[in-house]
Amino acid sequence: MRGDTKLESKFQSNLIKELKEIFHGCLVIKLDSGYIQGIPDLLILFNHKWATLECKQSRDSHKQPNQEYYIGVMNEMSFARFIEPGNKEEVLYDLQQTFKL
Protein backbone atom coordinates (compact mmCIF):
# COMPACT_ATOMS: atom_id res chain seq x y z
CA MET A 1 0.00 0.00 0.00
CA ARG A 2 1.41 3.38 -0.97
CA GLY A 3 1.90 6.01 1.72
CA ASP A 4 -0.61 8.39 0.16
CA THR A 5 -3.23 5.63 0.12
CA LYS A 6 -2.66 5.04 3.83
CA LEU A 7 -3.07 8.76 4.55
CA GLU A 8 -6.27 8.90 2.50
CA SER A 9 -7.62 5.83 4.29
CA LYS A 10 -6.89 7.39 7.70
CA PHE A 11 -8.50 10.66 6.61
CA GLN A 12 -11.58 8.73 5.46
CA SER A 13 -11.79 6.75 8.70
CA ASN A 14 -11.58 9.92 10.81
CA LEU A 15 -14.09 11.67 8.53
CA ILE A 16 -16.63 8.87 9.00
CA LYS A 17 -16.35 9.27 12.78
CA GLU A 18 -16.78 13.03 12.48
CA LEU A 19 -19.80 12.69 10.18
CA LYS A 20 -21.48 10.39 12.71
CA GLU A 21 -20.84 12.94 15.48
CA ILE A 22 -22.15 15.90 13.48
CA PHE A 23 -25.13 14.12 11.94
CA HIS A 24 -26.27 12.00 14.88
CA GLY A 25 -28.15 8.96 13.67
CA CYS A 26 -26.87 9.14 10.08
CA LEU A 27 -25.77 6.10 8.11
CA VAL A 28 -22.39 6.32 6.41
CA ILE A 29 -21.90 3.66 3.77
CA LYS A 30 -18.67 2.96 1.90
CA LEU A 31 -19.44 2.57 -1.80
CA ASP A 32 -17.66 0.08 -4.08
CA SER A 33 -15.76 1.76 -6.92
CA GLY A 34 -15.09 -1.72 -8.25
CA TYR A 35 -18.79 -1.98 -9.03
CA ILE A 36 -19.11 1.43 -10.71
CA GLN A 37 -15.79 3.05 -11.67
CA GLY A 38 -15.58 6.58 -10.33
CA ILE A 39 -18.44 6.32 -7.84
CA PRO A 40 -17.71 8.43 -4.71
CA ASP A 41 -16.28 6.78 -1.58
CA LEU A 42 -19.05 7.54 0.89
CA LEU A 43 -22.84 7.75 0.91
CA ILE A 44 -24.35 9.64 3.86
CA LEU A 45 -28.02 9.07 4.64
CA PHE A 46 -29.52 11.54 7.11
CA ASN A 47 -33.22 11.96 7.81
CA HIS A 48 -34.79 12.30 4.35
CA LYS A 49 -31.63 13.51 2.61
CA TRP A 50 -28.44 12.02 1.20
CA ALA A 51 -24.99 13.08 0.08
CA THR A 52 -21.85 11.53 -1.36
CA LEU A 53 -18.22 12.38 -0.66
CA GLU A 54 -15.06 11.43 -2.53
CA CYS A 55 -12.11 11.46 -0.11
CA LYS A 56 -8.73 12.67 -1.29
CA GLN A 57 -5.42 13.11 0.48
CA SER A 58 -5.00 16.64 -0.94
CA ARG A 59 -6.43 19.01 -3.51
CA ASP A 60 -3.79 17.86 -6.00
CA SER A 61 -4.50 14.13 -5.56
CA HIS A 62 -5.10 12.14 -8.73
CA LYS A 63 -8.74 11.72 -9.74
CA GLN A 64 -9.83 8.40 -11.18
CA PRO A 65 -11.76 8.24 -14.45
CA ASN A 66 -15.42 9.22 -14.04
CA GLN A 67 -15.04 10.68 -10.52
CA GLU A 68 -15.70 14.25 -11.61
CA TYR A 69 -18.64 13.02 -13.71
CA TYR A 70 -20.31 11.23 -10.78
CA ILE A 71 -19.64 14.09 -8.36
CA GLY A 72 -21.35 16.44 -10.85
CA VAL A 73 -24.33 14.17 -11.50
CA MET A 74 -24.89 13.41 -7.82
CA ASN A 75 -24.48 17.06 -6.84
CA GLU A 76 -27.30 17.93 -9.25
CA MET A 77 -29.47 15.28 -7.55
CA SER A 78 -28.61 16.20 -3.96
CA PHE A 79 -25.08 16.93 -2.66
CA ALA A 80 -21.67 15.60 -3.71
CA ARG A 81 -18.15 16.91 -3.19
CA PHE A 82 -14.50 16.01 -3.26
CA ILE A 83 -13.27 16.34 0.31
CA GLU A 84 -9.69 16.61 1.58
CA PRO A 85 -8.07 18.03 4.69
CA GLY A 86 -7.73 21.50 3.14
CA ASN A 87 -11.43 21.92 2.30
CA LYS A 88 -12.99 19.65 4.95
CA GLU A 89 -14.44 22.43 7.12
CA GLU A 90 -15.99 24.18 4.09
CA VAL A 91 -17.50 20.93 2.76
CA LEU A 92 -18.89 19.97 6.17
CA TYR A 93 -20.39 23.45 6.55
CA ASP A 94 -22.05 23.15 3.12
CA LEU A 95 -23.31 19.68 4.03
CA GLN A 96 -24.81 21.03 7.26
CA GLN A 97 -26.61 23.68 5.21
CA THR A 98 -27.92 21.00 2.84
CA PHE A 99 -29.05 18.81 5.73
CA LYS A 100 -30.44 21.98 7.43
CA LEU A 101 -28.76 21.63 10.81
Backbone bond lengths (Angstrom), bond angles and torsions (degrees), N, CA, C in turn:
res aa  C-N    CA-C-N  psi(-1)  N-CA   C-N-CA  omega(-1)  CA-C   N-CA-C  phi
1 M - - - 1.453 - - 1.524 108.36 -
2 R 1.309 116.77 130.12 1.459 121.06 179.37 1.515 109.94 -71.47
3 G 1.342 115.55 153.16 1.457 120.99 -179.37 1.508 113.39 -58.27
4 D 1.343 117.40 -39.86 1.459 119.77 -179.56 1.522 111.22 -67.63
5 T 1.325 118.23 -31.27 1.454 121.59 177.48 1.526 110.04 -68.37
6 K 1.339 116.55 -38.68 1.456 120.52 176.88 1.524 111.05 -63.37
7 L 1.337 116.62 -43.01 1.459 120.33 179.30 1.524 110.94 -63.81
8 E 1.334 116.69 -42.15 1.462 120.38 179.21 1.524 110.28 -64.32
9 S 1.317 117.21 -40.57 1.459 122.06 179.21 1.528 110.85 -63.21
10 K 1.328 116.94 -42.33 1.471 120.72 177.91 1.518 110.61 -66.16
11 F 1.329 117.03 -41.65 1.466 121.02 176.73 1.524 109.76 -59.02
12 Q 1.333 116.67 -45.82 1.459 120.95 -179.30 1.529 111.27 -62.80
13 S 1.320 117.39 -44.06 1.457 121.88 179.54 1.530 111.11 -60.60
14 N 1.326 116.81 -45.47 1.468 120.79 178.03 1.524 111.28 -66.71
15 L 1.321 117.05 -36.84 1.464 121.45 178.90 1.528 110.53 -63.82
16 I 1.313 117.44 -42.53 1.475 120.59 179.13 1.528 109.83 -59.20
17 K 1.317 117.45 -43.97 1.468 121.03 177.80 1.523 110.68 -60.64
18 E 1.338 115.79 -44.20 1.466 119.85 -179.18 1.522 111.59 -65.72
19 L 1.325 117.13 -41.02 1.474 120.47 177.86 1.527 110.75 -59.48
20 K 1.329 116.85 -41.92 1.468 120.89 -179.67 1.523 112.13 -67.49
21 E 1.338 117.11 -29.15 1.469 120.77 176.07 1.526 111.13 -74.56
22 I 1.323 116.47 -43.44 1.468 120.82 -177.64 1.521 111.04 -70.64
23 F 1.329 115.98 -46.11 1.465 121.64 -175.87 1.525 108.66 -108.16
24 H 1.333 115.14 72.51 1.464 121.41 -174.78 1.529 110.54 -54.88
25 G 1.324 115.12 126.56 1.455 120.78 179.77 1.517 113.97 92.44
26 C 1.337 117.88 -0.88 1.465 119.97 -179.97 1.522 110.36 -72.50
27 L 1.306 116.14 161.39 1.453 123.32 169.78 1.517 107.24 -108.08
28 V 1.330 116.61 130.13 1.452 121.62 175.16 1.517 106.67 -116.22
29 I 1.317 115.94 118.84 1.458 121.90 -174.80 1.518 108.98 -118.20
30 K 1.339 115.68 128.73 1.463 120.25 174.71 1.522 108.11 -78.91
31 L 1.319 115.84 126.77 1.463 121.17 -179.98 1.524 110.15 -91.59
32 D 1.314 116.96 156.55 1.464 123.63 -174.45 1.521 110.49 -102.16
33 S 1.352 116.01 103.27 1.467 120.04 179.20 1.523 111.21 -70.47
34 G 1.318 117.20 -12.82 1.458 120.43 174.32 1.516 111.73 -72.87
35 Y 1.320 115.90 -23.64 1.466 121.47 178.11 1.523 111.02 -81.60
36 I 1.329 116.32 -47.25 1.471 122.09 176.12 1.523 106.58 -130.75
37 Q 1.332 116.58 110.00 1.462 121.04 -178.22 1.520 110.60 -60.77
38 G 1.325 115.90 126.78 1.450 121.53 177.10 1.513 114.53 94.03
39 I 1.333 117.67 -4.75 1.464 119.82 179.74 1.534 108.20 -64.71
40 P 1.342 118.72 141.85 1.466 120.25 -178.96 1.531 112.67 -60.09
41 D 1.331 115.52 161.21 1.462 122.32 -176.44 1.523 113.78 -67.92
42 L 1.332 116.49 -42.98 1.459 120.50 -169.80 1.519 112.63 -126.11
43 L 1.318 115.48 140.22 1.461 123.72 171.02 1.519 106.65 -112.92
44 I 1.338 117.25 126.75 1.454 122.21 178.80 1.520 107.64 -113.52
45 L 1.327 115.44 121.77 1.467 122.11 177.33 1.516 107.33 -109.01
46 F 1.333 116.63 124.19 1.464 120.53 -176.72 1.521 108.63 -145.04
47 N 1.327 114.85 118.86 1.459 121.36 -175.72 1.534 108.55 52.93
48 H 1.304 118.52 -120.47 1.468 121.09 -179.04 1.525 111.94 -104.93
49 K 1.320 116.54 20.53 1.472 120.51 -176.77 1.515 110.21 -125.27
50 W 1.344 114.45 166.12 1.471 120.19 177.93 1.517 109.57 -146.77
51 A 1.322 114.06 160.75 1.465 121.55 177.95 1.524 108.02 -153.06
52 T 1.334 115.66 158.93 1.457 120.85 172.71 1.520 108.90 -126.70
53 L 1.341 114.85 148.37 1.457 121.50 177.87 1.515 109.45 -133.34
54 E 1.322 115.65 136.94 1.465 122.64 173.73 1.519 106.75 -108.05
55 C 1.330 116.63 113.63 1.461 122.56 -176.85 1.530 111.06 -82.49
56 K 1.311 115.04 134.93 1.461 122.01 176.77 1.521 108.74 -132.48
57 Q 1.310 115.63 153.60 1.466 120.88 177.87 1.525 110.59 -70.11
58 S 1.344 116.47 -38.26 1.466 121.10 -179.73 1.523 109.01 -153.97
59 R 1.319 115.18 171.87 1.457 120.39 179.73 1.526 111.53 -61.55
60 D 1.325 116.62 -30.56 1.458 121.33 -177.65 1.525 113.95 -89.31
61 S 1.327 118.03 2.62 1.467 120.88 -179.17 1.525 110.71 -60.76
62 H 1.325 114.45 147.01 1.462 121.97 179.58 1.531 110.60 -61.77
63 K 1.318 116.08 137.64 1.462 121.65 175.31 1.527 108.61 -103.24
64 Q 1.307 115.32 133.09 1.458 121.35 178.39 1.530 109.77 -73.65
65 P 1.345 116.11 157.39 1.468 118.85 176.41 1.529 110.65 -54.21
66 N 1.286 115.98 139.55 1.470 125.99 176.66 1.528 115.03 77.39
67 Q 1.330 120.04 -7.22 1.462 119.41 -178.68 1.530 111.88 -62.61
68 E 1.303 117.00 -46.71 1.468 118.78 179.44 1.519 110.99 -63.13
69 Y 1.331 116.68 -37.31 1.471 121.09 177.89 1.534 110.39 -59.18
70 Y 1.337 116.84 -52.50 1.460 119.94 -177.28 1.519 112.82 -67.12
71 I 1.320 117.69 -36.32 1.464 119.94 175.40 1.535 109.01 -61.00
72 G 1.321 118.01 -43.62 1.466 121.42 178.98 1.512 112.81 -64.15
73 V 1.328 117.30 -47.29 1.466 121.47 -179.56 1.528 110.66 -62.40
74 M 1.322 116.41 -47.51 1.463 119.96 -177.41 1.520 112.24 -70.37
75 N 1.334 117.44 -29.44 1.458 119.68 176.18 1.528 110.67 -68.81
76 E 1.314 117.05 -33.32 1.472 119.82 175.20 1.527 110.94 -66.65
77 M 1.323 117.30 -33.86 1.469 122.11 -179.45 1.530 112.01 -76.26
78 S 1.335 116.07 -40.62 1.461 121.33 -175.66 1.521 110.26 -154.00
79 F 1.345 117.57 -90.55 1.464 122.27 -178.30 1.512 107.68 -153.66
80 A 1.324 117.51 130.43 1.461 122.10 176.17 1.520 108.29 -153.15
81 R 1.330 115.56 138.76 1.462 120.63 -179.61 1.519 110.22 -149.57
82 F 1.333 114.72 155.74 1.453 121.65 161.67 1.526 104.90 -81.14
83 I 1.328 116.98 137.19 1.453 120.37 179.54 1.527 109.12 -131.25
84 E 1.322 115.37 135.31 1.469 122.49 178.56 1.520 106.95 -147.23
85 P 1.326 117.28 166.66 1.464 118.68 -175.24 1.530 114.35 -51.87
86 G 1.319 118.32 -34.86 1.460 121.09 -177.13 1.512 115.11 -72.79
87 N 1.351 118.53 -22.71 1.465 119.86 -179.44 1.524 111.79 -119.58
88 K 1.327 117.10 8.06 1.470 121.33 -173.72 1.527 112.27 -56.00
89 E 1.319 118.07 -48.35 1.468 120.64 -176.92 1.535 110.77 -62.05
90 E 1.327 116.91 -41.77 1.467 121.06 179.04 1.530 110.82 -63.92
91 V 1.335 117.05 -45.38 1.465 120.94 -179.56 1.526 110.41 -64.49
92 L 1.328 117.66 -43.25 1.464 119.87 179.58 1.527 111.20 -65.61
93 Y 1.326 117.61 -35.95 1.464 120.86 175.18 1.533 110.12 -62.29
94 D 1.337 116.10 -47.86 1.468 119.99 179.19 1.527 111.08 -61.79
95 L 1.315 117.11 -37.98 1.462 120.95 178.67 1.522 110.46 -66.26
96 Q 1.322 117.32 -39.95 1.473 120.13 176.00 1.519 110.95 -61.39
97 Q 1.324 117.62 -39.00 1.456 121.10 177.47 1.528 110.84 -64.33
98 T 1.335 115.82 -40.99 1.465 120.61 179.34 1.521 110.47 -66.22
99 F 1.324 116.68 -41.78 1.453 121.11 -179.90 1.538 111.64 -82.64
100 K 1.336 116.52 -1.88 1.467 124.81 177.05 1.520 113.23 55.71
101 L 1.325 115.32 56.05 1.474 120.37 175.79 1.520 109.82 -92.68
